[in-house]
Amino acid sequence: MRSVKALLLTQTRVAYTDSSFAEIVVWEVSRPLESSAHSYKYRLAFVVDGVCVLRYDNESGKGDHRHTLDGEARYRFLSLDRLFADFDRDIRRFIHEDRNT
């Protein structure tokens, strides 16, 4: 199996509060990962008090999916802009529902 070449597009951490942050890492890959139909490898995580409460990623073999405190579900990847918007929406929803964040 040949390795996939990757170009780091972004790697950033954004603080929301003293105890919460989002980490966003996106690579452009030379060919789609197994179970993905696009040329990106990504990991977007929202961490509160040291616990990852939300994560979007596309682990090879599992395809695009998201993790929440309720479990794991498939995610329909449309574009990077849509991915970022969906992630932001979920963070805002979590913060609204959990006022201690």
Gaussian input, Z-matrix of N, CA and C with variables (Angstrom, degrees):
# hf/3-21g

backbone

0 1
 N
 C     1     B1
 C     2     B2     1     A1
 N     3     B3     2     A2     1     D1
 C     4     B4     3     A3     2     D2
 C     5     B5     4     A4     3     D3
 N     6     B6     5     A5     4     D4
 C     7     B7     6     A6     5     D5
 C     8     B8     7     A7     6     D6
 N     9     B9     8     A8     7     D7
 C    10    B10     9     A9     8     D8
 C    11    B11    10    A10     9     D9
 N    12    B12    11    A11    10    D10
 C    13    B13    12    A12    11    D11
 C    14    B14    13    A13    12    D12
 N    15    B15    14    A14    13    D13
 C    16    B16    15    A15    14    D14
 C    17    B17    16    A16    15    D15
 N    18    B18    17    A17    16    D16
 C    19    B19    18    A18    17    D17
 C    20    B20    19    A19    18    D18
 N    21    B21    20    A20    19    D19
 C    22    B22    21    A21    20    D20
 C    23    B23    22    A22    21    D21
 N    24    B24    23    A23    22    D22
 C    25    B25    24    A24    23    D23
 C    26    B26    25    A25    24    D24
 N    27    B27    26    A26    25    D25
 C    28    B28    27    A27    26    D26
 C    29    B29    28    A28    27    D27
 N    30    B30    29    A29    28    D28
 C    31    B31    30    A30    29    D29
 C    32    B32    31    A31    30    D30
 N    33    B33    32    A32    31    D31
 C    34    B34    33    A33    32    D32
 C    35    B35    34    A34    33    D33
 N    36    B36    35    A35    34    D34
 C    37    B37    36    A36    35    D35
 C    38    B38    37    A37    36    D36
 N    39    B39    38    A38    37    D37
 C    40    B40    39    A39    38    D38
 C    41    B41    40    A40    39    D39
 N    42    B42    41    A41    40    D40
 C    43    B43    42    A42    41    D41
 C    44    B44    43    A43    42    D42
 N    45    B45    44    A44    43    D43
 C    46    B46    45    A45    44    D44
 C    47    B47    46    A46    45    D45
 N    48    B48    47    A47    46    D46
 C    49    B49    48    A48    47    D47
 C    50    B50    49    A49    48    D48
 N    51    B51    50    A50    49    D49
 C    52    B52    51    A51    50    D50
 C    53    B53    52    A52    51    D51
 N    54    B54    53    A53    52    D52
 C    55    B55    54    A54    53    D53
 C    56    B56    55    A55    54    D54
 N    57    B57    56    A56    55    D55
 C    58    B58    57    A57    56    D56
 C    59    B59    58    A58    57    D57
 N    60    B60    59    A59    58    D58
 C    61    B61    60    A60    59    D59
 C    62    B62    61    A61    60    D60
 N    63    B63    62    A62    61    D61
 C    64    B64    63    A63    62    D62
 C    65    B65    64    A64    63    D63
 N    66    B66    65    A65    64    D64
 C    67    B67    66    A66    65    D65
 C    68    B68    67    A67    66    D66
 N    69    B69    68    A68    67    D67
 C    70    B70    69    A69    68    D68
 C    71    B71    70    A70    69    D69
 N    72    B72    71    A71    70    D70
 C    73    B73    72    A72    71    D71
 C    74    B74    73    A73    72    D72
 N    75    B75    74    A74    73    D73
 C    76    B76    75    A75    74    D74
 C    77    B77    76    A76    75    D75
 N    78    B78    77    A77    76    D76
 C    79    B79    78    A78    77    D77
 C    80    B80    79    A79    78    D78
 N    81    B81    80    A80    79    D79
 C    82    B82    81    A81    80    D80
 C    83    B83    82    A82    81    D81
 N    84    B84    83    A83    82    D82
 C    85    B85    84    A84    83    D83
 C    86    B86    85    A85    84    D84
 N    87    B87    86    A86    85    D85
 C    88    B88    87    A87    86    D86
 C    89    B89    88    A88    87    D87
 N    90    B90    89    A89    88    D88
 C    91    B91    90    A90    89    D89
 C    92    B92    91    A91    90    D90
 N    93    B93    92    A92    91    D91
 C    94    B94    93    A93    92    D92
 C    95    B95    94    A94    93    D93
 N    96    B96    95    A95    94    D94
 C    97    B97    96    A96    95    D95
 C    98    B98    97    A97    96    D96
 N    99    B99    98    A98    97    D97
 C   100   B100    99    A99    98    D98
 C   101   B101   100   A100    99    D99
 N   102   B102   101   A101   100   D100
 C   103   B103   102   A102   101   D101
 C   104   B104   103   A103   102   D102
 N   105   B105   104   A104   103   D103
 C   106   B106   105   A105   104   D104
 C   107   B107   106   A106   105   D105
 N   108   B108   107   A107   106   D106
 C   109   B109   108   A108   107   D107
 C   110   B110   109   A109   108   D108
 N   111   B111   110   A110   109   D109
 C   112   B112   111   A111   110   D110
 C   113   B113   112   A112   111   D111
 N   114   B114   113   A113   112   D112
 C   115   B115   114   A114   113   D113
 C   116   B116   115   A115   114   D114
 N   117   B117   116   A116   115   D115
 C   118   B118   117   A117   116   D116
 C   119   B119   118   A118   117   D117
 N   120   B120   119   A119   118   D118
 C   121   B121   120   A120   119   D119
 C   122   B122   121   A121   120   D120
 N   123   B123   122   A122   121   D121
 C   124   B124   123   A123   122   D122
 C   125   B125   124   A124   123   D123
 N   126   B126   125   A125   124   D124
 C   127   B127   126   A126   125   D125
 C   128   B128   127   A127   126   D126
 N   129   B129   128   A128   127   D127
 C   130   B130   129   A129   128   D128
 C   131   B131   130   A130   129   D129
 N   132   B132   131   A131   130   D130
 C   133   B133   132   A132   131   D131
 C   134   B134   133   A133   132   D132
 N   135   B135   134   A134   133   D133
 C   136   B136   135   A135   134   D134
 C   137   B137   136   A136   135   D135
 N   138   B138   137   A137   136   D136
 C   139   B139   138   A138   137   D137
 C   140   B140   139   A139   138   D138
 N   141   B141   140   A140   139   D139
 C   142   B142   141   A141   140   D140
 C   143   B143   142   A142   141   D141
 N   144   B144   143   A143   142   D142
 C   145   B145   144   A144   143   D143
 C   146   B146   145   A145   144   D144
 N   147   B147   146   A146   145   D145
 C   148   B148   147   A147   146   D146
 C   149   B149   148   A148   147   D147
 N   150   B150   149   A149   148   D148
 C   151   B151   150   A150   149   D149
 C   152   B152   151   A151   150   D150
 N   153   B153   152   A152   151   D151
 C   154   B154   153   A153   152   D152
 C   155   B155   154   A154   153   D153
 N   156   B156   155   A155   154   D154
 C   157   B157   156   A156   155   D155
 C   158   B158   157   A157   156   D156
 N   159   B159   158   A158   157   D157
 C   160   B160   159   A159   158   D158
 C   161   B161   160   A160   159   D159
 N   162   B162   161   A161   160   D160
 C   163   B163   162   A162   161   D161
 C   164   B164   163   A163   162   D162
 N   165   B165   164   A164   163   D163
 C   166   B166   165   A165   164   D164
 C   167   B167   166   A166   165   D165
 N   168   B168   167   A167   166   D166
 C   169   B169   168   A168   167   D167
 C   170   B170   169   A169   168   D168
 N   171   B171   170   A170   169   D169
 C   172   B172   171   A171   170   D170
 C   173   B173   172   A172   171   D171
 N   174   B174   173   A173   172   D172
 C   175   B175   174   A174   173   D173
 C   176   B176   175   A175   174   D174
 N   177   B177   176   A176   175   D175
 C   178   B178   177   A177   176   D176
 C   179   B179   178   A178   177   D177
 N   180   B180   179   A179   178   D178
 C   181   B181   180   A180   179   D179
 C   182   B182   181   A181   180   D180
 N   183   B183   182   A182   181   D181
 C   184   B184   183   A183   182   D182
 C   185   B185   184   A184   183   D183
 N   186   B186   185   A185   184   D184
 C   187   B187   186   A186   185   D185
 C   188   B188   187   A187   186   D186
 N   189   B189   188   A188   187   D187
 C   190   B190   189   A189   188   D188
 C   191   B191   190   A190   189   D189
 N   192   B192   191   A191   190   D190
 C   193   B193   192   A192   191   D191
 C   194   B194   193   A193   192   D192
 N   195   B195   194   A194   193   D193
 C   196   B196   195   A195   194   D194
 C   197   B197   196   A196   195   D195
 N   198   B198   197   A197   196   D196
 C   199   B199   198   A198   197   D197
 C   200   B200   199   A199   198   D198
 N   201   B201   200   A200   199   D199
 C   202   B202   201   A201   200   D200
 C   203   B203   202   A202   201   D201
 N   204   B204   203   A203   202   D202
 C   205   B205   204   A204   203   D203
 C   206   B206   205   A205   204   D204
 N   207   B207   206   A206   205   D205
 C   208   B208   207   A207   206   D206
 C   209   B209   208   A208   207   D207
 N   210   B210   209   A209   208   D208
 C   211   B211   210   A210   209   D209
 C   212   B212   211   A211   210   D210
 N   213   B213   212   A212   211   D211
 C   214   B214   213   A213   212   D212
 C   215   B215   214   A214   213   D213
 N   216   B216   215   A215   214   D214
 C   217   B217   216   A216   215   D215
 C   218   B218   217   A217   216   D216
 N   219   B219   218   A218   217   D217
 C   220   B220   219   A219   218   D218
 C   221   B221   220   A220   219   D219
 N   222   B222   221   A221   220   D220
 C   223   B223   222   A222   221   D221
 C   224   B224   223   A223   222   D222
 N   225   B225   224   A224   223   D223
 C   226   B226   225   A225   224   D224
 C   227   B227   226   A226   225   D225
 N   228   B228   227   A227   226   D226
 C   229   B229   228   A228   227   D227
 C   230   B230   229   A229   228   D228
 N   231   B231   230   A230   229   D229
 C   232   B232   231   A231   230   D230
 C   233   B233   232   A232   231   D231
 N   234   B234   233   A233   232   D232
 C   235   B235   234   A234   233   D233
 C   236   B236   235   A235   234   D234
 N   237   B237   236   A236   235   D235
 C   238   B238   237   A237   236   D236
 C   239   B239   238   A238   237   D237
 N   240   B240   239   A239   238   D238
 C   241   B241   240   A240   239   D239
 C   242   B242   241   A241   240   D240
 N   243   B243   242   A242   241   D241
 C   244   B244   243   A243   242   D242
 C   245   B245   244   A244   243   D243
 N   246   B246   245   A245   244   D244
 C   247   B247   246   A246   245   D245
 C   248   B248   247   A247   246   D246
 N   249   B249   248   A248   247   D247
 C   250   B250   249   A249   248   D248
 C   251   B251   250   A250   249   D249
 N   252   B252   251   A251   250   D250
 C   253   B253   252   A252   251   D251
 C   254   B254   253   A253   252   D252
 N   255   B255   254   A254   253   D253
 C   256   B256   255   A255   254   D254
 C   257   B257   256   A256   255   D255
 N   258   B258   257   A257   256   D256
 C   259   B259   258   A258   257   D257
 C   260   B260   259   A259   258   D258
 N   261   B261   260   A260   259   D259
 C   262   B262   261   A261   260   D260
 C   263   B263   262   A262   261   D261
 N   264   B264   263   A263   262   D262
 C   265   B265   264   A264   263   D263
 C   266   B266   265   A265   264   D264
 N   267   B267   266   A266   265   D265
 C   268   B268   267   A267   266   D266
 C   269   B269   268   A268   267   D267
 N   270   B270   269   A269   268   D268
 C   271   B271   270   A270   269   D269
 C   272   B272   271   A271   270   D270
 N   273   B273   272   A272   271   D271
 C   274   B274   273   A273   272   D272
 C   275   B275   274   A274   273   D273
 N   276   B276   275   A275   274   D274
 C   277   B277   276   A276   275   D275
 C   278   B278   277   A277   276   D276
 N   279   B279   278   A278   277   D277
 C   280   B280   279   A279   278   D278
 C   281   B281   280   A280   279   D279
 N   282   B282   281   A281   280   D280
 C   283   B283   282   A282   281   D281
 C   284   B284   283   A283   282   D282
 N   285   B285   284   A284   283   D283
 C   286   B286   285   A285   284   D284
 C   287   B287   286   A286   285   D285
 N   288   B288   287   A287   286   D286
 C   289   B289   288   A288   287   D287
 C   290   B290   289   A289   288   D288
 N   291   B291   290   A290   289   D289
 C   292   B292   291   A291   290   D290
 C   293   B293   292   A292   291   D291
 N   294   B294   293   A293   292   D292
 C   295   B295   294   A294   293   D293
 C   296   B296   295   A295   294   D294
 N   297   B297   296   A296   295   D295
 C   298   B298   297   A297   296   D296
 C   299   B299   298   A298   297   D297
 N   300   B300   299   A299   298   D298
 C   301   B301   300   A300   299   D299
 C   302   B302   301   A301   300   D300

   B1=1.4474
   B2=1.5291
   B3=1.3189
   B4=1.4580
   B5=1.5245
   B6=1.3159
   B7=1.4611
   B8=1.5286
   B9=1.3023
   B10=1.4526
   B11=1.5210
   B12=1.3425
   B13=1.4628
   B14=1.5204
   B15=1.3349
   B16=1.4632
   B17=1.5233
   B18=1.3218
   B19=1.4550
   B20=1.5264
   B21=1.3234
   B22=1.4611
   B23=1.5300
   B24=1.3292
   B25=1.4618
   B26=1.5175
   B27=1.3164
   B28=1.4603
   B29=1.5217
   B30=1.3046
   B31=1.4607
   B32=1.5176
   B33=1.3165
   B34=1.4536
   B35=1.5207
   B36=1.3068
   B37=1.4654
   B38=1.5230
   B39=1.3326
   B40=1.4600
   B41=1.5236
   B42=1.3354
   B43=1.4662
   B44=1.5215
   B45=1.3264
   B46=1.4620
   B47=1.5214
   B48=1.3231
   B49=1.4627
   B50=1.5260
   B51=1.3221
   B52=1.4661
   B53=1.5218
   B54=1.3389
   B55=1.4638
   B56=1.5320
   B57=1.3382
   B58=1.4670
   B59=1.5269
   B60=1.3272
   B61=1.4645
   B62=1.5231
   B63=1.3258
   B64=1.4637
   B65=1.5175
   B66=1.3136
   B67=1.4609
   B68=1.5232
   B69=1.3241
   B70=1.4603
   B71=1.5191
   B72=1.3291
   B73=1.4635
   B74=1.5274
   B75=1.3393
   B76=1.4678
   B77=1.5196
   B78=1.3316
   B79=1.4557
   B80=1.5239
   B81=1.3175
   B82=1.4634
   B83=1.5224
   B84=1.3266
   B85=1.4607
   B86=1.5243
   B87=1.3268
   B88=1.4628
   B89=1.5219
   B90=1.3198
   B91=1.4725
   B92=1.5241
   B93=1.3299
   B94=1.4667
   B95=1.5267
   B96=1.3244
   B97=1.4579
   B98=1.5228
   B99=1.3155
   B100=1.4594
   B101=1.5321
   B102=1.3105
   B103=1.4697
   B104=1.5215
   B105=1.3246
   B106=1.4638
   B107=1.5250
   B108=1.3398
   B109=1.4630
   B110=1.5247
   B111=1.3165
   B112=1.4637
   B113=1.5235
   B114=1.3230
   B115=1.4717
   B116=1.5300
   B117=1.3313
   B118=1.4632
   B119=1.5212
   B120=1.3007
   B121=1.4652
   B122=1.5227
   B123=1.3244
   B124=1.4582
   B125=1.5231
   B126=1.3286
   B127=1.4643
   B128=1.5283
   B129=1.3035
   B130=1.4554
   B131=1.5230
   B132=1.3120
   B133=1.4671
   B134=1.5233
   B135=1.3247
   B136=1.4556
   B137=1.5220
   B138=1.3327
   B139=1.4640
   B140=1.5271
   B141=1.3345
   B142=1.4675
   B143=1.5224
   B144=1.3179
   B145=1.4703
   B146=1.5255
   B147=1.3202
   B148=1.4593
   B149=1.5177
   B150=1.3402
   B151=1.4662
   B152=1.5247
   B153=1.3256
   B154=1.4597
   B155=1.5274
   B156=1.3284
   B157=1.4638
   B158=1.5226
   B159=1.3388
   B160=1.4591
   B161=1.5176
   B162=1.3264
   B163=1.4700
   B164=1.5223
   B165=1.3216
   B166=1.4581
   B167=1.5261
   B168=1.3321
   B169=1.4610
   B170=1.5186
   B171=1.3184
   B172=1.4672
   B173=1.5191
   B174=1.2866
   B175=1.4644
   B176=1.5294
   B177=1.3196
   B178=1.4642
   B179=1.5229
   B180=1.3189
   B181=1.4539
   B182=1.5144
   B183=1.3369
   B184=1.4662
   B185=1.5177
   B186=1.3173
   B187=1.4581
   B188=1.5179
   B189=1.3156
   B190=1.4600
   B191=1.5270
   B192=1.3290
   B193=1.4585
   B194=1.5181
   B195=1.3326
   B196=1.4623
   B197=1.5171
   B198=1.3122
   B199=1.4623
   B200=1.5267
   B201=1.3171
   B202=1.4626
   B203=1.5274
   B204=1.3043
   B205=1.4616
   B206=1.5283
   B207=1.3292
   B208=1.4685
   B209=1.5191
   B210=1.3348
   B211=1.4616
   B212=1.5186
   B213=1.3108
   B214=1.4631
   B215=1.5256
   B216=1.3427
   B217=1.4663
   B218=1.5213
   B219=1.3161
   B220=1.4591
   B221=1.5237
   B222=1.3331
   B223=1.4578
   B224=1.5182
   B225=1.3152
   B226=1.4631
   B227=1.5265
   B228=1.3362
   B229=1.4587
   B230=1.5227
   B231=1.3483
   B232=1.4612
   B233=1.5213
   B234=1.3362
   B235=1.4638
   B236=1.5219
   B237=1.3399
   B238=1.4685
   B239=1.5229
   B240=1.3384
   B241=1.4644
   B242=1.5242
   B243=1.3191
   B244=1.4710
   B245=1.5322
   B246=1.3313
   B247=1.4649
   B248=1.5246
   B249=1.3370
   B250=1.4639
   B251=1.5352
   B252=1.3333
   B253=1.4694
   B254=1.5289
   B255=1.3275
   B256=1.4656
   B257=1.5272
   B258=1.3258
   B259=1.4652
   B260=1.5305
   B261=1.3297
   B262=1.4595
   B263=1.5310
   B264=1.3270
   B265=1.4688
   B266=1.5298
   B267=1.3318
   B268=1.4661
   B269=1.5250
   B270=1.3297
   B271=1.4718
   B272=1.5241
   B273=1.3284
   B274=1.4720
   B275=1.5251
   B276=1.3220
   B277=1.4674
   B278=1.5283
   B279=1.3358
   B280=1.4649
   B281=1.5291
   B282=1.3248
   B283=1.4686
   B284=1.5278
   B285=1.3193
   B286=1.4713
   B287=1.5311
   B288=1.3323
   B289=1.4664
   B290=1.5233
   B291=1.3325
   B292=1.4614
   B293=1.5240
   B294=1.2835
   B295=1.4737
   B296=1.5294
   B297=1.3261
   B298=1.4644
   B299=1.5194
   B300=1.3383
   B301=1.4611
   B302=1.4567
   A1=109.33
   A2=116.32
   A3=120.68
   A4=110.95
   A5=115.35
   A6=118.74
   A7=109.86
   A8=115.64
   A9=122.62
   A10=107.97
   A11=116.46
   A12=119.94
   A13=108.69
   A14=115.38
   A15=119.42
   A16=110.89
   A17=115.35
   A18=123.36
   A19=107.29
   A20=116.79
   A21=120.68
   A22=109.09
   A23=117.11
   A24=121.81
   A25=111.79
   A26=116.81
   A27=120.28
   A28=110.39
   A29=114.49
   A30=122.52
   A31=105.72
   A32=115.78
   A33=119.56
   A34=111.41
   A35=114.83
   A36=121.92
   A37=107.07
   A38=115.66
   A39=121.94
   A40=108.45
   A41=116.35
   A42=120.53
   A43=109.47
   A44=116.00
   A45=121.72
   A46=109.82
   A47=116.63
   A48=123.12
   A49=106.52
   A50=116.60
   A51=119.95
   A52=111.74
   A53=116.56
   A54=119.76
   A55=114.24
   A56=117.62
   A57=118.97
   A58=111.08
   A59=114.77
   A60=120.35
   A61=109.67
   A62=114.43
   A63=121.38
   A64=107.51
   A65=116.10
   A66=121.48
   A67=107.24
   A68=115.71
   A69=122.03
   A70=108.72
   A71=115.85
   A72=122.06
   A73=107.44
   A74=116.32
   A75=121.13
   A76=109.08
   A77=115.54
   A78=122.50
   A79=108.76
   A80=116.31
   A81=120.89
   A82=105.81
   A83=116.80
   A84=121.25
   A85=110.33
   A86=115.17
   A87=120.91
   A88=112.95
   A89=116.45
   A90=121.00
   A91=107.45
   A92=117.34
   A93=119.85
   A94=112.44
   A95=114.84
   A96=120.68
   A97=108.97
   A98=115.99
   A99=120.16
   A100=109.11
   A101=116.96
   A102=125.31
   A103=113.73
   A104=118.84
   A105=122.18
   A106=108.59
   A107=115.88
   A108=120.61
   A109=112.07
   A110=117.70
   A111=121.95
   A112=109.31
   A113=116.19
   A114=120.38
   A115=113.00
   A116=116.58
   A117=120.66
   A118=110.86
   A119=114.69
   A120=123.63
   A121=104.16
   A122=117.59
   A123=119.10
   A124=112.35
   A125=112.70
   A126=122.09
   A127=106.72
   A128=116.64
   A129=122.35
   A130=106.71
   A131=116.96
   A132=120.24
   A133=110.50
   A134=115.35
   A135=122.35
   A136=106.94
   A137=115.62
   A138=122.19
   A139=109.24
   A140=115.59
   A141=122.15
   A142=108.10
   A143=116.58
   A144=121.90
   A145=111.76
   A146=116.61
   A147=121.62
   A148=115.13
   A149=117.77
   A150=121.99
   A151=109.40
   A152=116.94
   A153=121.06
   A154=107.76
   A155=116.68
   A156=121.05
   A157=112.16
   A158=116.95
   A159=121.86
   A160=108.38
   A161=116.74
   A162=119.56
   A163=109.38
   A164=115.04
   A165=122.58
   A166=105.94
   A167=117.45
   A168=119.74
   A169=109.56
   A170=115.18
   A171=120.76
   A172=109.79
   A173=114.01
   A174=121.93
   A175=109.94
   A176=116.22
   A177=121.18
   A178=110.68
   A179=116.05
   A180=121.48
   A181=113.80
   A182=117.48
   A183=120.95
   A184=111.68
   A185=117.11
   A186=120.06
   A187=112.23
   A188=114.82
   A189=122.08
   A190=109.61
   A191=115.79
   A192=120.14
   A193=110.06
   A194=114.84
   A195=120.11
   A196=109.18
   A197=113.92
   A198=122.21
   A199=107.73
   A200=115.88
   A201=121.79
   A202=107.15
   A203=116.34
   A204=119.20
   A205=111.22
   A206=116.83
   A207=121.49
   A208=113.21
   A209=118.12
   A210=120.54
   A211=112.43
   A212=115.47
   A213=122.83
   A214=109.51
   A215=116.15
   A216=120.91
   A217=109.23
   A218=116.06
   A219=120.56
   A220=109.23
   A221=115.82
   A222=122.09
   A223=108.17
   A224=117.00
   A225=121.60
   A226=109.15
   A227=116.14
   A228=121.69
   A229=109.09
   A230=116.73
   A231=121.62
   A232=111.65
   A233=116.59
   A234=122.36
   A235=108.08
   A236=116.05
   A237=118.76
   A238=110.78
   A239=116.92
   A240=119.34
   A241=111.28
   A242=116.43
   A243=120.36
   A244=110.38
   A245=117.38
   A246=121.42
   A247=110.17
   A248=116.88
   A249=120.78
   A250=110.88
   A251=117.19
   A252=121.11
   A253=111.08
   A254=117.10
   A255=120.50
   A256=111.18
   A257=116.54
   A258=121.63
   A259=109.83
   A260=116.70
   A261=121.39
   A262=111.01
   A263=117.06
   A264=121.36
   A265=110.68
   A266=116.53
   A267=120.16
   A268=112.08
   A269=117.19
   A270=120.01
   A271=109.76
   A272=116.53
   A273=120.15
   A274=111.14
   A275=116.63
   A276=120.82
   A277=110.13
   A278=116.99
   A279=120.43
   A280=110.44
   A281=116.80
   A282=120.79
   A283=110.28
   A284=116.49
   A285=120.68
   A286=111.18
   A287=116.67
   A288=120.73
   A289=112.56
   A290=117.34
   A291=121.76
   A292=108.44
   A293=117.17
   A294=122.83
   A295=113.45
   A296=119.12
   A297=121.97
   A298=112.65
   A299=117.81
   A300=120.96
   A301=108.18
   D1=126.71
   D2=179.19
   D3=-81.12
   D4=147.08
   D5=179.00
   D6=-76.94
   D7=155.93
   D8=178.91
   D9=-97.06
   D10=126.00
   D11=176.87
   D12=-76.45
   D13=143.50
   D14=-176.41
   D15=-136.30
   D16=142.87
   D17=176.14
   D18=-116.51
   D19=119.68
   D20=179.84
   D21=-67.96
   D22=120.60
   D23=178.70
   D24=-93.06
   D25=-39.71
   D26=178.06
   D27=-157.07
   D28=144.78
   D29=173.21
   D30=-147.54
   D31=106.29
   D32=-174.93
   D33=-143.92
   D34=155.12
   D35=176.18
   D36=-127.13
   D37=130.16
   D38=-178.37
   D39=-120.19
   D40=120.36
   D41=177.90
   D42=-80.22
   D43=132.88
   D44=174.43
   D45=-99.50
   D46=-43.36
   D47=175.96
   D48=-143.94
   D49=-177.20
   D50=176.31
   D51=-62.47
   D52=-24.11
   D53=-175.13
   D54=-115.43
   D55=8.28
   D56=-179.51
   D57=-142.07
   D58=146.33
   D59=178.17
   D60=-154.86
   D61=159.67
   D62=172.52
   D63=-111.97
   D64=141.04
   D65=174.91
   D66=-122.65
   D67=128.45
   D68=-176.45
   D69=-124.92
   D70=122.72
   D71=178.59
   D72=-132.76
   D73=124.92
   D74=-179.91
   D75=-136.75
   D76=131.49
   D77=173.92
   D78=-117.09
   D79=148.59
   D80=167.47
   D81=-97.03
   D82=127.73
   D83=-176.31
   D84=-108.46
   D85=154.63
   D86=-175.52
   D87=-69.44
   D88=-24.13
   D89=174.93
   D90=-152.13
   D91=152.48
   D92=-177.43
   D93=-57.27
   D94=144.82
   D95=173.65
   D96=-69.25
   D97=158.59
   D98=176.19
   D99=-55.38
   D100=131.66
   D101=179.73
   D102=76.62
   D103=10.95
   D104=174.50
   D105=-122.99
   D106=148.81
   D107=-178.55
   D108=-110.39
   D109=14.47
   D110=-177.90
   D111=-130.48
   D112=172.29
   D113=-173.92
   D114=-103.06
   D115=41.51
   D116=178.45
   D117=-129.46
   D118=146.47
   D119=170.11
   D120=-119.55
   D121=127.39
   D122=-174.44
   D123=-143.07
   D124=158.54
   D125=174.73
   D126=-149.39
   D127=113.56
   D128=177.90
   D129=-120.47
   D130=122.14
   D131=-175.56
   D132=-131.22
   D133=143.29
   D134=172.75
   D135=-117.97
   D136=122.08
   D137=-173.28
   D138=-118.37
   D139=131.88
   D140=178.92
   D141=-128.23
   D142=124.86
   D143=-179.79
   D144=51.81
   D145=39.97
   D146=177.40
   D147=79.47
   D148=3.13
   D149=-179.07
   D150=-112.95
   D151=128.49
   D152=176.01
   D153=-74.64
   D154=110.45
   D155=-177.00
   D156=-98.69
   D157=-12.60
   D158=-179.72
   D159=-154.10
   D160=133.11
   D161=176.69
   D162=-150.16
   D163=133.13
   D164=170.68
   D165=-110.44
   D166=133.39
   D167=175.18
   D168=-159.39
   D169=171.48
   D170=178.62
   D171=-135.86
   D172=62.89
   D173=177.34
   D174=-52.98
   D175=135.25
   D176=-179.57
   D177=-55.20
   D178=129.99
   D179=-179.66
   D180=92.51
   D181=-21.76
   D182=179.47
   D183=-104.27
   D184=-19.96
   D185=-178.38
   D186=74.31
   D187=-168.63
   D188=-177.50
   D189=-73.91
   D190=129.45
   D191=179.31
   D192=-159.29
   D193=167.66
   D194=178.11
   D195=-132.78
   D196=147.95
   D197=178.85
   D198=-113.36
   D199=135.64
   D200=172.02
   D201=-131.38
   D202=179.26
   D203=176.92
   D204=-64.35
   D205=-19.63
   D206=179.28
   D207=-86.30
   D208=-9.13
   D209=-180.00
   D210=133.49
   D211=-157.22
   D212=-174.87
   D213=-117.70
   D214=141.88
   D215=178.65
   D216=-143.64
   D217=150.78
   D218=176.73
   D219=-63.45
   D220=151.52
   D221=178.02
   D222=-126.66
   D223=134.10
   D224=178.42
   D225=-90.85
   D226=103.36
   D227=-179.30
   D228=-77.28
   D229=125.03
   D230=176.75
   D231=-111.77
   D232=-41.04
   D233=179.86
   D234=-167.38
   D235=165.72
   D236=176.24
   D237=-63.95
   D238=-41.37
   D239=179.53
   D240=-58.95
   D241=-42.72
   D242=179.52
   D243=-67.53
   D244=-39.69
   D245=177.07
   D246=-58.15
   D247=-48.89
   D248=-179.90
   D249=-62.41
   D250=-40.83
   D251=179.67
   D252=-65.18
   D253=-42.80
   D254=178.91
   D255=-64.88
   D256=-40.96
   D257=178.43
   D258=-62.69
   D259=-47.26
   D260=179.11
   D261=-61.02
   D262=-42.93
   D263=178.21
   D264=-59.29
   D265=-44.86
   D266=-179.48
   D267=-66.76
   D268=-37.10
   D269=175.88
   D270=-62.61
   D271=-48.28
   D272=-179.43
   D273=-60.65
   D274=-40.09
   D275=177.87
   D276=-63.22
   D277=-44.01
   D278=179.76
   D279=-62.37
   D280=-45.73
   D281=-179.56
   D282=-62.12
   D283=-42.20
   D284=179.77
   D285=-63.43
   D286=-40.69
   D287=-178.40
   D288=-77.25
   D289=-26.66
   D290=-177.99
   D291=-119.68
   D292=85.36
   D293=-175.52
   D294=-60.86
   D295=-12.17
   D296=179.94
   D297=-81.79
   D298=-5.24
   D299=-178.64
   D300=-69.80

